[in-house]
Amino acid sequence: MERKLLHTPEGVRDIYNRECAGKLILQENLHHLLKKYGYHDIETPTFEFFDIFSREIGTTPSKDLYKFFDREGNTLVLRPDITPSIARCAAKYYGDEEFPVRLCYMGNTFINNSSYQGRLKETTQLGAELIGDNSVSADAEILALVVNGLKVAGLQEFQIGVGHVDFFKGLVQAADLEEETEEELINLISNKNFFGLEELLDSLHLSGGLRELFSMLGSACISEDRIKHAKSLASDFPVILKAVERLEELMEVLNYYGVEKYVSLELGMLSSYHYYTGIIFAGYTFGSGEPIVKGGRYDNLLTYFGKDAPSIGFAVVTDQLLAALARQKIKIPLDDSGVLIVYRQEKQKEAILEAENQRNQGKCVSLVKLEESKSQEEYMSYAKRMHKSETIFLS
């Protein structure tokens, strides 16, 4: 029984020692960047009413939620996603604000994934939401913040794929696809089964221009020339055309930020979050099969809470980012300049005064009473394990 108590449930883990220190520094650096862009902190509850994450809003499926009841019988859930909570808060506290609101947050999310997937069920997310701005400039600001955040984290090689939900929706609408065919199409794209995608498209007997637009769903990186070509093909399909034009304009503004080389257009990008209405994006790097950052535009989400405010945001999955940094052998600089003071009982006052003096100078100091049964080498080894660069013996 005692050994069992040392284990965590499946899908959650302890983070300690150097990894925990690195995670806190990483989050502090990212948070500092968000503040530089003018984002203000907000904290939302770890659990909310079930309706905040309901099917109508378009977030995580009910079967993947951790649900429980309060004393009054209300259904509560551990938050699987922080954006709907931010939307609720924005509608409540900034309901009359007519200018953009910039909010940032950090917190843990909980999704009851199937165990075979090997994913964590509790992850930490750090993100930002730009509320009340429907412009391409807002899209570009968020993406520039994402790119600069990953650079601040220490990554050198990564890519942010950007798509637009209306490109896919427009295609489905133009081809008048049945729901069953649409679902099959989504599954093929999500599983990157591009051979199956081509077979399905062939069976639909689409017109030449529409067929070529559909084929772009399987392209991982769309060039500038291909975007111009897509515009010409979409001239008779206003929903598709507007999406392509938005992406083209976005890339132009990203050039002003100097981050365009980290961004690629992926017209086949899809999201499981159905509240997205415009651009969507996900960031990938070596050493992580899952996105390290994801986000998009959600212009209708706040209307569920009584405020009409177009918005866009992102979330960095810090656990995935930490894993990628470790696999790429990118070290987060840690402060190992601490001091260990080892003292005999009769030197306790002197030890405490010395420790307080050094702490006032900004040093990290630990005190430990000397035991005669332990050697100086053992204390030196202990100091090293505790990441202290200096050991002082008061005897």
C-alpha positions in Angstrom: 0.0 0.0 0.0 2.8 2.4 0.9 4.5 2.0 -2.6 1.1 2.6 -4.3 0.8 6.0 -2.5 4.0 7.1 -4.2 2.5 6.9 -7.7 0.4 9.4 -9.6 -2.7 8.5 -11.6 -2.3 7.8 -15.3 -1.8 10.9 -17.4 -0.4 13.2 -14.7 3.2 13.5 -13.4 5.4 15.2 -10.9 7.7 18.0 -12.0 10.6 18.6 -9.7 14.2 19.7 -9.3 15.9 21.1 -12.4 12.9 20.5 -14.6 10.6 22.4 -12.3 13.1 25.2 -12.0 13.4 25.3 -15.8 9.7 25.4 -16.3 9.2 28.3 -14.0 12.0 30.3 -15.7 10.5 29.5 -19.1 7.1 30.7 -18.0 8.6 33.8 -16.4 10.4 34.7 -19.7 7.3 34.1 -21.8 5.2 36.1 -19.3 7.7 39.0 -19.4 7.3 39.1 -23.2 3.5 39.2 -23.0 3.8 42.2 -20.7 6.0 43.9 -23.1 3.3 43.6 -25.7 0.8 45.2 -23.4 -1.1 42.2 -22.2 -2.6 42.2 -18.7 -2.8 39.2 -16.3 -6.1 37.4 -15.6 -6.8 34.2 -13.6 -9.9 32.1 -14.0 -11.1 29.2 -11.9 -9.7 25.7 -12.4 -13.3 24.4 -12.7 -16.4 26.0 -14.2 -20.0 25.2 -15.0 -20.4 22.6 -17.7 -22.1 25.1 -20.0 -18.9 27.1 -20.4 -17.5 24.2 -22.4 -20.7 22.8 -23.9 -21.1 21.4 -27.4 -22.9 24.5 -28.6 -19.8 26.6 -27.8 -17.6 24.1 -29.7 -14.9 23.1 -27.3 -13.8 19.7 -26.0 -16.3 16.7 -26.4 -18.2 15.9 -23.3 -16.7 12.4 -23.0 -13.2 14.0 -22.7 -14.2 16.2 -19.8 -13.6 15.6 -16.1 -17.1 16.2 -14.7 -18.4 16.3 -11.1 -21.2 17.9 -9.1 -21.4 20.7 -6.5 -23.7 20.6 -3.5 -26.6 22.0 -5.4 -26.4 19.4 -8.2 -24.8 21.6 -10.8 -22.5 19.9 -13.3 -19.0 21.3 -13.0 -15.9 20.5 -15.2 -12.2 20.9 -14.8 -11.3 23.3 -17.6 -10.0 21.6 -20.7 -9.3 24.9 -22.4 -8.8 28.4 -20.9 -10.1 30.5 -23.9 -13.9 30.0 -23.1 -13.2 31.1 -19.5 -11.4 34.2 -20.7 -14.3 34.9 -23.1 -16.7 34.7 -20.1 -14.6 37.1 -18.1 -14.2 39.5 -20.9 -18.0 39.7 -21.4 -18.5 40.1 -17.6 -15.8 42.6 -16.7 -15.2 44.4 -20.1 -18.8 44.3 -21.4 -18.9 48.0 -22.1 -15.4 48.4 -23.4 -15.4 49.5 -27.0 -11.6 49.4 -27.5 -9.4 46.3 -27.7 -8.6 44.4 -24.5 -5.4 42.4 -24.2 -5.3 39.6 -21.6 -2.8 37.0 -20.7 -2.9 33.9 -18.5 -1.2 30.8 -17.2 -2.9 27.7 -15.8 -3.4 24.0 -16.0 -5.9 22.3 -18.3 -7.4 18.9 -17.9 -8.5 16.5 -20.7 -9.4 12.9 -20.1 -7.6 11.5 -23.2 -7.7 7.8 -24.0 -4.8 6.1 -22.3 -3.3 4.5 -25.4 -2.5 8.0 -26.8 0.2 8.5 -24.2 -0.7 12.1 -23.7 -0.7 14.0 -20.5 -4.1 14.6 -19.1 -3.0 17.7 -17.2 -0.9 20.3 -19.0 0.1 23.9 -18.3 -0.9 26.5 -20.8 0.4 30.0 -21.1 -1.3 32.3 -23.6 -2.8 35.6 -24.6 -6.1 36.8 -26.0 -6.7 40.0 -28.1 -10.3 40.9 -27.7 -12.3 43.4 -29.7 -10.2 43.7 -32.8 -11.1 41.9 -36.0 -8.3 43.3 -38.1 -5.5 41.6 -39.9 -3.2 43.7 -37.8 -4.5 41.8 -34.7 -3.9 38.5 -36.4 -0.3 39.6 -37.2 0.4 40.8 -33.7 -0.7 37.5 -32.2 1.5 35.5 -34.6 4.5 37.8 -34.1 4.0 37.3 -30.4 4.0 33.5 -30.9 7.2 33.6 -33.0 9.0 35.8 -30.6 7.8 33.8 -27.6 9.3 30.6 -29.1 12.5 32.4 -29.8 12.6 33.7 -26.2 12.2 30.1 -25.0 15.4 29.2 -26.8 14.1 27.5 -30.0 15.9 28.2 -33.2 14.1 25.9 -35.6 10.4 25.8 -35.6 7.5 26.6 -37.9 4.0 28.1 -37.4 1.5 26.7 -39.9 -1.4 29.1 -40.6 -4.7 28.2 -42.2 -8.2 29.7 -42.4 -11.3 27.8 -41.4 -13.4 29.4 -44.2 -11.1 27.9 -46.9 -12.4 24.4 -46.0 -15.9 25.6 -45.2 -16.1 27.4 -48.5 -15.0 24.3 -50.4 -17.6 22.1 -48.7 -20.3 24.8 -49.4 -19.2 25.2 -53.1 -19.2 21.4 -53.7 -22.5 21.0 -51.8 -21.0 18.0 -49.9 -23.1 15.8 -47.7 -22.2 15.6 -44.1 -20.9 12.0 -44.4 -18.5 13.0 -47.2 -17.4 16.1 -45.2 -16.6 13.9 -42.2 -14.6 11.5 -44.4 -12.7 14.4 -45.9 -11.9 15.7 -42.4 -10.6 12.3 -41.3 -8.4 12.0 -44.4 -6.9 15.4 -43.9 -6.4 15.0 -40.2 -4.6 11.7 -40.7 -2.6 13.2 -43.6 -3.8 10.4 -45.9 -3.3 12.4 -49.0 -3.6 9.4 -51.3 -7.0 8.7 -49.9 -7.8 12.4 -50.3 -7.0 12.3 -54.0 -9.2 9.2 -54.5 -12.1 10.9 -52.7 -11.7 14.0 -54.8 -11.7 12.0 -58.0 -14.9 10.3 -57.0 -16.7 13.7 -56.5 -16.4 14.7 -60.2 -15.7 18.4 -59.3 -15.2 21.2 -61.8 -11.6 21.9 -62.8 -11.0 25.0 -60.7 -12.8 23.7 -57.6 -11.0 20.3 -57.9 -7.6 22.2 -57.9 -8.7 24.2 -54.9 -9.6 21.0 -53.1 -6.2 19.5 -53.9 -4.5 22.4 -52.0 -5.9 20.9 -48.8 -3.0 18.4 -49.1 -0.3 21.0 -49.5 1.9 21.5 -46.4 3.3 24.8 -47.4 1.6 27.1 -50.0 4.0 29.5 -51.8 3.2 33.1 -52.7 2.6 32.1 -56.3 0.2 29.3 -55.3 -1.8 31.8 -53.2 -2.1 34.1 -56.2 -3.2 31.1 -58.3 -5.7 30.2 -55.6 -7.2 33.7 -55.7 -7.8 33.4 -59.4 -9.4 29.9 -59.0 -11.6 31.2 -56.2 -13.0 34.2 -58.1 -16.5 32.5 -58.3 -16.4 31.4 -54.6 -16.6 34.5 -52.3 -16.1 32.6 -49.0 -12.9 30.9 -50.3 -11.7 34.1 -52.0 -12.1 36.1 -48.8 -10.1 33.5 -46.8 -7.3 33.5 -49.3 -7.1 37.3 -49.4 -7.0 37.5 -45.6 -4.0 35.1 -45.5 -2.3 37.0 -48.3 -2.7 40.3 -46.4 -1.6 38.6 -43.2 1.7 37.5 -44.7 2.3 41.1 -45.9 1.9 42.5 -42.3 4.1 39.7 -40.8 6.9 41.0 -43.1 6.8 44.3 -41.1 7.4 42.3 -37.9 10.3 40.4 -39.6 8.9 37.0 -38.6 7.6 35.8 -42.0 10.3 33.1 -42.3 8.8 31.2 -39.4 5.3 31.2 -40.8 3.9 29.0 -43.6 0.4 28.8 -45.1 -1.4 25.5 -44.8 -4.8 25.7 -46.4 -5.7 22.2 -45.2 -5.3 23.0 -41.5 -8.2 22.0 -39.4 -9.0 22.4 -35.7 -11.1 20.3 -33.3 -12.3 23.6 -31.6 -15.4 24.6 -33.5 -15.5 28.1 -32.2 -12.8 29.2 -34.5 -14.0 31.5 -37.3 -11.0 32.9 -39.1 -7.3 32.1 -39.2 -6.1 29.1 -37.2 -2.5 28.1 -36.5 -0.2 25.6 -34.8 3.5 25.6 -34.1 5.8 22.6 -34.4 9.5 21.9 -33.8 11.8 18.9 -33.6 11.3 16.5 -30.7 7.5 17.1 -30.3 4.9 15.2 -32.2 2.2 17.5 -30.7 1.9 21.2 -31.3 3.8 23.4 -28.9 1.5 26.3 -29.5 -1.9 26.6 -31.1 -4.6 29.2 -31.5 -6.8 31.1 -33.8 -9.6 33.7 -34.3 -12.9 33.3 -32.6 -15.2 36.2 -33.6 -18.4 34.7 -32.3 -17.4 33.0 -29.0 -18.1 36.0 -26.8 -21.6 36.4 -28.1 -22.5 33.2 -26.0 -21.8 35.3 -23.0 -23.5 38.5 -24.1 -20.7 40.6 -25.7 -20.2 41.1 -29.5 -16.4 41.2 -29.7 -14.2 39.6 -32.4 -11.1 38.1 -30.8 -8.0 36.1 -31.5 -5.6 34.3 -29.2 -3.1 31.5 -28.6 -1.8 29.1 -26.0 1.7 27.7 -25.5 1.7 24.2 -24.2 4.6 24.6 -21.9 5.0 20.8 -21.2 5.4 20.1 -24.9 7.7 23.1 -25.3 9.9 21.9 -22.4 10.1 18.4 -23.8 11.1 19.7 -27.2 13.8 21.9 -25.7 15.2 18.9 -23.8 15.3 16.7 -26.9 17.0 19.4 -28.8 19.5 19.7 -25.9 18.7 23.4 -25.5 19.3 24.3 -21.9 17.3 26.9 -20.0 19.9 29.0 -18.0 19.4 28.2 -14.3 20.9 30.1 -11.4 23.3 27.8 -9.6 25.0 30.6 -7.5 23.4 29.5 -4.3 25.2 29.1 -1.0 25.0 26.3 1.6 26.0 27.2 5.2 26.9 24.3 7.4 27.1 25.2 11.1 27.6 23.7 14.5 24.9 24.3 17.1 27.0 26.9 19.0 27.4 28.9 15.8 23.7 29.1 15.0 23.4 32.8 15.6 26.4 33.6 13.5 25.1 31.3 10.7 21.7 32.9 10.7 23.2 36.4 10.6 25.5 35.5 7.8 22.7 33.9 5.8 20.5 37.0 6.2 23.3 39.2 5.2 23.9 37.2 2.0 20.2 37.0 1.3 20.0 40.8 1.5 22.7 40.9 -1.2 20.4 38.8 -3.4 22.0 35.4 -2.9 20.0 32.1 -2.3 21.2 30.6 1.0 20.3 27.4 2.7 21.2 26.5 6.3 21.9 23.0 7.6 23.2 22.0 11.1 26.4 19.9 11.1 26.1 16.3 12.2 29.3 14.7 13.4 28.5 11.5 11.7 28.7 13.2 8.3 31.9 14.3 6.6 32.7 17.5 4.8 32.7 15.6 1.5 29.1 14.4 2.1 28.0 18.0 2.7 29.8 19.2 -0.4 28.0 16.4 -2.4 24.7 17.4 -0.9 25.4 21.1 -1.9 26.0 19.9 -5.5 22.8 17.9 -5.5 20.9 21.0 -4.3 22.7 23.1 -7.0 24.7 25.3 -4.6 27.9 26.6 -6.0 29.5 27.5 -2.6 29.6 25.7 0.8 30.6 27.6 3.9 31.5 25.6 7.1 31.0 27.5 10.4 32.7 25.3 13.1 
